[in-house]
Amino acid sequence: MLQTKLSESDNLFLIGSFGASSVLIYGSIQSPLAQPRNLIGGHVISALVGVTIAKICPPVIWLTAPLAVAFSIIAMQITKTLHPPGGATALIAVIGSEKVKALGYWYVLSPVLTGGLILLAVALIFNNLTPNRKYPTDGRFSRTFKWVTAPTRNVISKINQKRRKR
């Protein structure tokens, strides 16, 4: 797909912004910045801003890079989707290789939106496997995915009960 058309250095940048998101959605699940609205919205809005800056501004990196990050922060704050790794997503749109820039607004759909949705799906399953973790904090998605995580929770509960009896 589009991912295979990107050079190796561009793949590192893409993994970098999603890596920072992973720290939030797997390690700091109670943070408002880690909630699904912020994860998806922050990346998508920032990608849109970054691509737009790359298209309308002259290709001067010292101008486009800070503009992309600054305007993405403003857009995320206005839409209440602040997600710090979104700044890196906007930055990648303007400092990436010509292949990334050639994607134009397709960059928003793939890899940004699809990658964000994959991260969210894994986070919903992983963070709701045990009764000790609940993601997102408002519970809309965790209730939806209960049928996926319930069998694993039951096994973990049985193991914990056996340990307590010993």
C-alpha angles and dihedrals in degrees: 000000000000092000091066091055093060121090120248094256091054090052088056091054092049092048088048096061093043090046090060089049089052091057089056100042096042102029106031103030096157093059115108087224090062098055120115095252090055095042097052099028095045094052096042095046092045091049090051091050093046094050091046092051090048090052101044102035127070113261095262107135097203087058104037098043097058092038092054094049095042095048092044090055091050092048092048091049092049092049094041091238100117109166113161096214086060087077089062090049090056090045092053090055091061103033099037122107124278088267091060091046090048089060088067111174090353084077087071092057100037124050098001105048096032092046091048092050091050090050090049094049092051091045092052092053099038097044094049099048095096129043089237094069130056123181129212101028094226092056101225095121097032090060090049092053095043091107089060097047100036097083092051092046090053092053092048091049091052092050091050091049091052091050092051092052091057 
